[in-house]
Amino acid sequence: MAKYKSCHGIEHGLVFNGVNLLTYCSLTRSQEEGGGEPQFVNSYYGEIIDWDAFFKDRQEKREYIKTHGMLPQCKNCIYLEEKEWSGEDKLEYILITNYIACNSKCTYCPMPDPKNSKLYNIVPVLKDMIKKEIIKKDGRIEFAGGEPTIYKWFNEALKIINKNKFQHIVVNTNAIIFSKEIYNGIKNGVLEMVVSLDAGTKETHEKVKGVKSFDKVWKNLDKYSSVYKYKEGGNLLKTKFIIVPDLNDKEEEIDLWLQRTAKTKIKNVSLNIDFQWIFTNTENIEGMKKILDLSDYFILKAKEYDLIPDIYPNIKDIHHRYNKMVPDEKKHENKYCT
């Protein structure tokens, strides 16, 4: 064990990136400087990974951090933390986001054009990782996108993960398509699902998501939640609201979203902010204040509906920035943002 400033991605993560990269994290958009996403391979198409080379590269990055303080790509990343890291050569977090096509057109989506990404099958390398016990059984295997449910090999990959009894599987989906594999994972208590609704009304949902899917999504969420059993410390079923300023940044939208969630068996709700807004509004004190006020309202109403609220790190970052820019009497206080 050694104490230094690093992050969970650098230490124990692997990301199958949407533009054919293998990286240690996916947090390009969290960077003010440096660019983010420390890479292992910059041209990857599903080949079996040389794990000796991978863990050697990771150790070299650890040693660089110990000597220089941080990797150049990670300057000002909000996820860096100083603590004792184990240095273990096992993966605790895998993000499968190699498929970037989607059946939504969300206004906030930063994904590149799918034409710039070459599709490949994740299953062979996933089987190899499992066979060689590269992934910890209690680690987190997460699917994102694009939209995972329309990825050609999604069901096969999810079946393999379920079969090998991994304890923390996460699927980020828009829930437009109902997935039997996701349904079974929720029913068996081994899968966590996150659905970003981003609105409380059908009209606003269509503006944010770019498609008419509001009723279909809630119909599918009702099905998923019908077999969901909340367990403290267990896998979660969660709805999320990404604030898009000047589009859905209204208390009414948040209130109606929380009300509808409370009608299901879903207990957990999250609030986030459009990544792109953060980087074009670094000095926008009034805009930051509105985001923080909405986060306060979200916490208050979630508790009122007996839901469990969570604030994403991006809003916590706005909280810290805002408090550095205003006098003491105007500082924002919210225990969820500290």
C-alpha positions in Angstrom: 0.0 0.0 0.0 1.2 3.5 -0.9 -0.4 6.9 -0.4 -0.6 9.2 -3.3 -3.1 11.2 -5.5 -4.7 9.0 -8.1 -8.2 7.7 -9.0 -10.1 4.4 -9.2 -9.8 4.4 -13.0 -6.0 4.7 -13.1 -5.6 2.1 -10.3 -8.2 -0.5 -11.2 -10.2 0.4 -14.3 -10.4 -0.4 -18.0 -12.6 1.3 -20.6 -13.5 -0.1 -24.0 -13.9 3.3 -25.6 -16.4 4.2 -28.3 -13.7 5.4 -30.8 -11.6 2.2 -30.6 -9.4 3.1 -27.7 -8.5 1.2 -24.6 -8.3 3.7 -21.7 -8.1 3.7 -18.0 -11.0 6.0 -17.6 -13.7 7.8 -19.6 -13.6 11.2 -18.1 -12.4 13.4 -21.0 -15.2 15.9 -20.2 -14.2 16.3 -16.6 -10.9 17.9 -17.6 -10.1 21.6 -17.7 -6.6 20.8 -18.8 -4.7 17.8 -19.9 -7.4 16.1 -22.1 -8.2 13.2 -19.8 -8.5 9.5 -20.8 -5.0 8.1 -20.2 -4.6 5.4 -22.9 -3.3 1.9 -23.1 -4.1 1.2 -26.8 -5.1 3.8 -29.4 -6.4 1.4 -32.0 -8.4 -1.5 -30.7 -10.8 -3.8 -32.5 -11.6 -6.6 -30.1 -8.3 -8.5 -29.9 -7.3 -10.5 -26.9 -5.4 -8.2 -24.6 -1.8 -8.8 -23.6 -2.4 -8.6 -19.8 1.3 -8.6 -18.9 1.8 -5.5 -21.0 -1.4 -3.9 -19.7 -0.4 -4.3 -16.0 3.2 -3.2 -16.8 1.8 0.0 -18.4 -0.4 0.6 -15.4 2.5 0.2 -13.0 4.6 2.6 -15.0 1.7 5.2 -14.7 1.6 4.6 -10.9 5.3 5.2 -10.6 5.0 8.4 -12.7 2.3 9.7 -10.4 4.4 9.0 -7.3 7.3 10.9 -8.8 5.5 13.8 -10.6 2.2 14.1 -8.7 -0.2 13.3 -11.5 -0.4 12.2 -15.1 -0.4 15.2 -17.5 -3.8 14.0 -18.9 -5.3 14.2 -15.5 -4.6 17.8 -14.5 -7.5 19.3 -12.5 -9.6 16.1 -12.8 -12.3 16.3 -10.1 -12.0 12.5 -9.4 -8.5 12.5 -8.2 -8.1 11.7 -4.5 -5.1 11.3 -2.2 -5.3 8.0 -0.3 -3.6 4.6 0.1 -3.9 2.5 -3.0 -3.3 -1.2 -3.0 -1.4 -1.5 -6.3 -3.1 -4.8 -7.0 -3.1 -6.1 -10.6 -6.8 -6.9 -10.7 -9.6 -5.0 -12.4 -12.4 -3.6 -10.2 -14.1 -1.6 -12.8 -14.8 -2.2 -16.5 -16.8 0.1 -18.7 -18.0 -1.3 -22.0 -18.9 1.7 -24.1 -17.5 0.5 -27.5 -20.9 0.9 -29.2 -21.9 4.5 -29.8 -25.0 4.2 -32.1 -28.2 5.2 -30.3 -32.0 5.3 -30.8 -32.2 8.7 -29.0 -30.8 12.1 -30.0 -30.2 13.7 -26.6 -29.2 17.3 -26.8 -26.4 16.9 -24.3 -24.9 13.7 -25.8 -21.1 14.3 -26.5 -20.7 11.1 -28.5 -18.9 11.2 -31.8 -20.4 10.2 -35.1 -20.8 6.4 -35.2 -19.2 6.5 -38.7 -15.9 7.3 -36.8 -16.1 4.1 -34.7 -15.4 0.6 -36.0 -17.8 -2.0 -34.5 -16.3 -5.1 -32.9 -17.5 -8.0 -30.7 -16.7 -7.6 -27.0 -17.5 -11.3 -26.2 -14.1 -13.0 -26.9 -12.1 -10.6 -24.8 -14.7 -10.7 -22.1 -14.5 -14.5 -22.0 -10.7 -14.2 -21.8 -10.8 -11.8 -18.9 -13.1 -14.1 -17.0 -11.1 -17.2 -17.7 -7.9 -15.5 -16.5 -9.6 -14.0 -13.5 -8.6 -10.5 -14.5 -11.9 -9.1 -13.1 -12.7 -9.3 -9.4 -16.0 -11.0 -8.7 -17.2 -8.1 -6.6 -16.0 -5.6 -9.2 -18.3 -3.3 -11.3 -19.0 -4.2 -15.0 -20.8 -1.4 -16.6 -22.5 -1.0 -20.0 -23.0 2.4 -21.6 -23.0 3.7 -25.1 -24.6 4.7 -27.3 -27.5 2.5 -26.4 -26.5 -0.9 -25.1 -29.7 -2.7 -25.9 -29.2 -2.2 -29.7 -25.6 -3.4 -29.6 -25.4 -6.7 -31.5 -23.6 -8.6 -28.8 -25.1 -7.1 -25.7 -27.4 -10.0 -24.8 -24.6 -12.5 -25.3 -22.2 -10.5 -23.2 -24.7 -10.0 -20.4 -25.6 -13.7 -20.3 -21.9 -14.6 -19.9 -21.5 -12.1 -17.1 -24.6 -13.3 -15.3 -23.5 -17.0 -15.8 -20.2 -16.3 -14.0 -22.0 -14.7 -11.1 -20.5 -11.2 -11.0 -22.1 -9.3 -8.3 -22.3 -5.7 -9.7 -23.5 -5.3 -13.2 -24.6 -1.8 -14.3 -26.6 -1.0 -17.5 -27.1 2.6 -18.6 -30.0 2.6 -20.9 -32.7 4.9 -22.3 -35.2 2.0 -21.8 -36.9 2.6 -25.1 -36.4 -1.1 -25.9 -37.4 -3.7 -23.3 -34.7 -6.2 -22.6 -35.4 -9.7 -21.2 -31.8 -10.0 -20.1 -32.0 -6.8 -18.1 -35.3 -7.9 -16.7 -33.9 -11.2 -15.6 -30.8 -9.5 -14.1 -33.1 -7.2 -12.0 -35.3 -10.0 -11.0 -32.3 -12.0 -9.8 -30.9 -9.0 -7.9 -27.5 -9.0 -9.8 -28.1 -6.0 -12.1 -28.3 -2.3 -11.6 -30.0 -0.2 -14.2 -29.8 3.6 -14.7 -32.3 5.4 -16.9 -32.0 9.1 -17.6 -35.5 10.6 -18.0 -34.4 14.3 -18.0 -38.0 15.5 -17.8 -41.3 15.3 -16.0 -43.5 16.0 -19.0 -43.8 14.4 -22.4 -43.2 17.6 -24.2 -39.9 18.4 -22.5 -38.8 14.8 -22.7 -39.1 14.9 -26.5 -37.1 18.2 -26.7 -34.3 16.8 -24.6 -34.2 13.2 -26.0 -35.0 14.1 -29.6 -37.5 11.3 -30.0 -41.1 10.5 -28.9 -40.5 7.8 -26.3 -41.8 9.2 -23.0 -44.8 6.8 -22.6 -42.8 3.8 -23.9 -40.0 4.4 -21.5 -42.3 4.6 -18.5 -44.1 1.5 -19.6 -40.8 -0.4 -19.7 -39.8 1.0 -16.4 -43.0 -0.2 -14.8 -42.2 -3.7 -16.1 -38.6 -3.6 -14.8 -39.6 -2.2 -11.4 -42.4 -4.9 -11.0 -39.7 -7.5 -10.2 -37.3 -5.2 -8.4 -36.7 -5.6 -4.7 -34.8 -2.7 -3.1 -32.1 -3.8 -0.7 -29.8 -1.4 1.1 -26.3 -1.9 -0.2 -27.5 -4.0 -3.1 -27.9 -3.3 -6.8 -30.2 -0.4 -7.6 -32.8 0.6 -10.1 -32.4 4.3 -10.6 -33.9 7.1 -12.6 -31.8 10.2 -13.4 -32.4 13.8 -14.5 -29.7 15.6 -16.4 -30.2 19.4 -16.2 -30.0 21.1 -19.6 -30.1 24.8 -18.9 -32.8 26.7 -20.7 -34.5 23.5 -21.7 -35.5 21.5 -18.6 -34.1 23.5 -15.7 -37.5 24.0 -14.0 -38.7 22.9 -10.6 -41.9 21.6 -12.2 -40.1 19.2 -14.4 -38.0 17.8 -11.5 -41.1 17.5 -9.3 -43.2 15.6 -11.9 -40.2 13.3 -12.7 -39.9 12.5 -9.0 -43.7 12.0 -8.6 -43.8 9.5 -11.5 -40.7 7.6 -10.1 -42.4 7.3 -6.7 -45.3 5.5 -8.3 -43.0 2.6 -9.1 -40.8 0.4 -6.8 -37.8 2.5 -7.8 -36.2 4.2 -4.7 -33.1 5.8 -6.1 -32.9 9.1 -8.1 -29.9 11.1 -9.3 -29.3 14.6 -10.5 -26.6 15.6 -13.0 -25.8 18.5 -15.3 -25.1 18.7 -19.0 -21.3 18.3 -19.3 -21.1 20.7 -22.2 -22.6 23.5 -20.1 -19.9 23.2 -17.5 -17.1 24.0 -19.9 -18.8 27.0 -21.5 -20.0 28.5 -18.2 -16.9 28.5 -16.0 -17.5 32.1 -14.9 -21.4 32.1 -15.0 -22.1 32.7 -11.3 -25.8 33.3 -11.9 -26.1 30.0 -13.9 -24.2 28.1 -11.2 -26.5 29.5 -8.5 -29.6 28.3 -10.4 -28.1 24.8 -10.8 -27.3 24.6 -7.1 -30.8 25.9 -6.2 -32.3 23.2 -8.4 -30.2 20.6 -6.6 -31.5 21.8 -3.2 -35.0 21.5 -4.6 -34.3 18.1 -5.9 -33.1 16.8 -2.5 -36.1 18.4 -0.7 -38.7 16.9 -3.0 -37.0 13.5 -3.3 -37.2 13.1 0.5 -40.8 14.3 0.4 -41.6 11.4 -1.9 -39.6 8.9 0.2 -36.9 8.5 -2.5 -33.2 8.3 -2.0 -31.4 11.2 -3.7 -27.9 11.3 -5.1 -25.9 14.2 -6.7 -23.4 13.5 -9.4 -19.8 14.8 -9.0 -20.3 17.4 -11.8 -22.7 19.3 -9.7 -20.5 18.9 -6.7 -17.7 20.4 -8.8 -20.0 23.4 -9.6 -20.7 23.7 -5.8 -17.0 24.0 -5.1 -16.3 26.4 -8.0 -19.2 28.6 -7.0 -18.1 28.9 -3.4 -14.6 29.9 -4.4 -16.1 32.8 -6.5 -18.6 34.3 -4.1 -18.2 36.1 -0.7 -18.8 34.0 2.5 -22.4 35.3 3.0 -23.4 33.9 -0.5 -21.7 30.5 -0.3 -23.9 27.5 -1.1 -24.4 24.9 1.7 -25.6 21.4 0.8 -24.2 18.3 2.5 -24.9 16.3 -0.7 -22.4 18.5 -2.6 -19.4 18.2 -0.2 
